[in-house]
Amino acid sequence: MPNDPHPAIPIVSLEELGWDDRLAASLRATQRPECVPARVAVVYQDRLRVLGERGPLWAELSGRLRHDSRGQPLARPAAGDWVALERNEGGGMATIHELLPRRTQLVRQAAGRRTAPQLLAANVDVIFVVTSCNQELNPRRVERYLTAVRDGGARPALVLNKSDLVGDPAPLRARLRELAGDAPVLTVSARARDGAAELAALLAPGRTVALVGSSGVGKSTIINWLIGHERQATGEIREADDKGRHTTTHRELIPLPRRALERAGGPALTIAGVLLDTPGIRELQPWTDESEDDAGIQETFAELDAIARRCRFGDCGHGREPGCAVRRAVKSGALAADRVASYRKLAQESRDRAERKRGRSRREHSSTGRAPRHSGRES
């Protein structure tokens, strides 16, 4: 198998990929002098494409790492992860011996009935939550993305794409601004090359930006705009239901070398960084570690959380309890009823999931006599 599986990927320095002193210390702590650092670009089941100081190459997990991560989804490398890797100088696949601690992670409840996490992105600085100026705009879905991003430690930014589809995107931007909290709200049109300055302000050498959102909101078009050529497949929205066609099929880390970003009506802007594209997601249940105490929900619904502190009871569920300040705020118009309903639904999902995780941990502990494994994210 060739060591250069994707020659179109440019060779960039480790620092441009996000390597820093913290990661270097983690690599030294593995006590594996034969290993060099690399960053995971794409995972294809048991094969991984990684980027190192010599460019892209194929790699596979060592037998020990594969065994130790069995049944532990967060203990396996994903797109964006840094790993300790031993090259095969004979030209075969390299071997990944260690997963280095994550700084941030974007995790959701995996699809299906089983309570299990699915890692969508690792070591991301800023996550663009992309939505669009058509019927896809869904405030409740945006709240879920904001919660998941904040739970994982990354900085969210809301990107309202396809502004060319409406005469005035200001009302939609204002709607998102009500949900955003301290997250910036960007209005862009990737096809019209409008809004480049807002995107460029969040890109920088060594900084990783991920794009998440539903199918058809224009993530791949934004990627192509930033890269400067048609790397990612794109599809038009369907006229029948105004929904986007699914184009991206896997999570992929893409280096963005320093280049000029074309924009409409003005000079080009210089940009650089690392991008992480993800497939469209229709259902998103944030996965909250028990130690995080629903911090993402509290931050996403900060105004509601502040009012809730005035409730008569500290454990008020904001339903029929007497002295509920949240219900009074809804009645007076200070809070929107649908936003309160979204908050209660997310909080209940978190409680239910935490209870299922505790039950599973108790069962695993009683059957093996060992505590559950650490997720891999730095504490």
RASUL-V336212 format. One record per helix or strand. SS is the DSSP state (a for helix, b for strand). FROM is the first residue (numbers start at 1). TO is the last residue. If there is no record, write none. Layout:
# RASUL-V336212
SS/FROM/TO + SS/FROM/TO
This chain:
# RASUL-V336212
a/21/29 + b/36/44 + b/47/52 + b/55/61 + a/63/68 + a/73/75 + b/82/86 + b/94/99 + b/102/102 + b/105/109 + b/117/122 + b/126/132 + a/139/151 + b/155/161 + a/163/165 + a/170/180 + b/184/187 + b/189/189 + b/194/194 + a/196/200 + b/208/212 + a/219/227 + b/237/237 + b/244/244 + b/252/261 + b/269/277 + b/286/286 + a/290/292 + a/295/300 + a/302/308 + a/325/332 + a/337/368 + b/377/377
